[in-house]
Amino acid sequence: MRIELRAWKVGDLPILIEFANNERIAANMTDSFPHPYSKEAGLKFIEWATSSDPNHILCIKADGKVCGSIGLHAQQDVMCKNMELGYWIAEPYWGQGIATNAVTLMVQYGFKHWDINRIFAKPFAVNIGSLRVLEKVGFRKEGLFKAAVYKRGRYIDFLEYAIHRTEWEHRTIEPIP
């Protein structure tokens, strides 16, 4: 399956709304990811995703079809050499290796376009699929935060995974062409 990352387009709005309006995706995202996912939310997201150069939030395509989103988010102050990775894949595309390939491409993109030393992600501990994706790409677990997230009326754990530039440059995993 051919995976590519590209800028979001307004023409992607219908498929964005269709796929993002999913309770199972929203359950693993921060509360800033709206549910239900409206047309207004989609337009606001695309405007935000395309507001920087280079774009820090990209559309994921698999075999030419939009199937998710991935982004790197700049940090401030003493964390300025770090970016936080976030992503989601449309449910019909789960379990096909798309997230692993998209994260690999995004890490390559991040280290190429920004003067950063570290890319990290903070998946919820219940999101086993995401934990496996990060580990496959070479991220290492750096921390476990017990009952640190309050999501939908309950406390849940999250983990912090990261990869450093030197680890990425010296990895034994072959880059995706």
C-alpha positions as CSV (number, residue, x, y, z in Angstrom):
1,M,0.0,0.0,0.0
2,R,1.4,3.4,-1.0
3,I,1.3,6.0,1.8
4,E,1.8,9.7,1.2
5,L,1.4,12.8,3.3
6,R,0.2,16.1,1.8
7,A,-1.4,19.3,2.8
8,W,-5.1,19.3,3.6
9,K,-7.4,20.9,1.0
10,V,-10.9,22.3,1.3
11,G,-12.0,19.6,-1.1
12,D,-11.1,17.0,1.5
13,L,-13.9,18.3,3.8
14,P,-16.6,15.7,3.1
15,I,-14.3,12.7,3.7
16,L,-12.7,14.5,6.7
17,I,-16.1,14.9,8.3
18,E,-17.1,11.3,7.4
19,F,-14.1,9.7,9.0
20,A,-13.4,12.1,11.9
21,N,-17.0,11.9,13.1
22,N,-16.3,8.6,14.8
23,E,-16.7,8.0,18.6
24,R,-13.9,5.4,18.5
25,I,-11.4,7.9,17.1
26,A,-12.6,10.7,19.4
27,A,-12.1,8.4,22.5
28,N,-8.4,8.3,21.9
29,M,-7.9,12.0,21.2
30,T,-7.8,15.1,23.5
31,D,-11.1,16.9,24.0
32,S,-10.1,19.5,21.5
33,F,-11.0,16.9,18.8
34,P,-14.7,17.5,18.6
35,H,-17.4,14.8,18.6
36,P,-19.7,15.0,16.8
37,Y,-17.4,16.3,14.1
38,S,-19.2,19.1,12.2
39,K,-18.7,20.9,8.9
40,E,-17.6,24.0,10.9
41,A,-15.1,22.0,12.9
42,G,-13.7,20.5,9.6
43,L,-13.4,23.9,8.0
44,K,-11.7,25.4,11.1
45,F,-9.3,22.4,11.2
46,I,-8.3,22.7,7.5
47,E,-7.7,26.4,7.9
48,W,-5.5,25.8,10.9
49,A,-3.7,22.8,9.3
50,T,-2.8,24.9,6.2
51,S,-1.8,28.1,8.1
52,S,1.9,27.4,8.5
53,D,4.8,27.0,6.1
54,P,5.9,24.3,6.2
55,N,2.6,22.7,7.1
56,H,2.8,21.0,10.4
57,I,-0.4,19.0,10.0
58,L,-0.8,16.8,7.0
59,C,-3.4,14.6,5.4
60,I,-2.6,10.9,5.2
61,K,-3.4,9.1,2.0
62,A,-3.3,5.4,1.3
63,D,-3.4,4.3,-2.3
64,G,-4.6,7.7,-3.2
65,K,-7.4,7.9,-0.7
66,V,-7.7,10.2,2.3
67,C,-7.6,8.1,5.4
68,G,-6.4,10.2,8.3
69,S,-4.4,13.1,9.7
70,I,-1.0,13.5,11.3
71,G,0.8,16.5,12.8
72,L,3.8,17.8,14.7
73,H,3.1,20.6,17.2
74,A,5.8,23.0,18.2
75,Q,6.6,23.4,21.9
76,Q,7.5,26.6,23.7
77,D,10.2,28.0,26.1
78,V,12.6,25.3,27.3
79,M,10.8,22.7,25.3
80,C,11.4,24.6,22.0
81,K,13.6,21.8,20.5
82,N,10.7,19.3,20.8
83,M,7.6,18.7,18.8
84,E,4.6,16.7,19.8
85,L,3.3,14.1,17.3
86,G,-0.4,13.4,17.0
87,Y,-2.3,11.3,14.5
88,W,-5.5,9.4,13.7
89,I,-6.5,6.9,11.1
90,A,-10.0,6.3,9.7
91,E,-11.5,3.2,11.2
92,P,-11.9,1.3,7.9
93,Y,-8.1,1.6,7.5
94,W,-7.1,0.3,10.9
95,G,-4.7,-2.7,11.1
96,Q,-3.2,-2.2,7.7
97,G,0.2,-0.6,8.6
98,I,-0.9,2.8,7.5
99,A,-0.2,4.5,10.8
100,T,3.3,3.0,11.1
101,N,4.2,4.2,7.6
102,A,2.6,7.6,8.2
103,V,4.5,8.1,11.5
104,T,7.7,7.1,9.8
105,L,7.2,9.7,7.1
106,M,6.2,12.4,9.5
107,V,9.3,11.8,11.7
108,Q,11.5,12.1,8.6
109,Y,9.6,15.3,7.6
110,G,9.9,16.7,11.1
111,F,13.6,16.2,11.4
112,K,14.1,17.6,7.9
113,H,12.1,20.8,8.2
114,W,12.6,21.9,11.8
115,D,15.7,22.4,14.0
116,I,14.4,20.0,16.7
117,N,16.1,17.3,18.8
118,R,13.1,15.2,19.9
119,I,9.6,14.2,18.7
120,F,7.3,12.8,21.4
121,A,3.8,11.4,21.6
122,K,1.4,11.0,24.5
123,P,-0.9,8.2,23.8
124,F,-3.5,7.0,26.2
125,A,-2.5,3.7,27.8
126,V,-5.7,2.0,26.6
127,N,-4.7,2.8,22.9
128,I,-2.7,-0.4,22.4
129,G,-2.6,0.1,18.6
130,S,-0.9,3.5,18.9
131,L,1.6,2.2,21.4
132,R,2.6,-0.5,19.0
133,V,2.9,1.9,16.1
134,L,5.3,4.1,18.1
135,E,7.4,1.2,19.1
136,K,7.6,-0.2,15.5
137,V,8.9,3.2,14.3
138,G,11.6,3.3,17.0
139,F,10.0,5.5,19.7
140,R,10.9,4.6,23.3
141,K,8.7,4.8,26.3
142,E,10.0,7.5,28.5
143,G,7.2,7.7,31.1
144,L,3.9,6.5,32.5
145,F,1.5,9.0,34.0
146,K,-1.0,7.3,36.2
147,A,-4.6,8.6,36.2
148,A,-3.3,11.9,34.7
149,V,-6.0,12.3,32.1
150,Y,-9.7,13.0,32.8
151,K,-11.6,11.8,29.8
152,R,-15.4,11.2,29.6
153,G,-15.9,11.0,33.3
154,R,-13.0,8.7,34.2
155,Y,-9.3,8.9,34.9
156,I,-6.9,7.1,32.5
157,D,-3.2,6.7,32.2
158,F,-1.1,8.1,29.4
159,L,2.4,7.3,28.4
160,E,5.1,9.5,26.8
161,Y,7.0,8.0,23.9
162,A,9.9,9.8,22.2
163,I,12.5,9.5,19.5
164,H,15.6,11.8,19.4
165,R,17.3,13.0,16.2
166,T,20.4,10.9,16.9
167,E,18.3,7.7,17.5
168,W,16.5,8.4,14.2
169,E,19.6,9.0,12.2
170,H,21.3,5.8,13.6
171,R,18.2,3.5,13.5
172,T,18.5,0.1,11.8
173,I,15.0,0.3,10.4
174,E,15.1,1.2,6.7
175,P,13.4,4.5,5.7
176,I,10.3,4.3,3.6
177,P,11.1,5.4,0.0
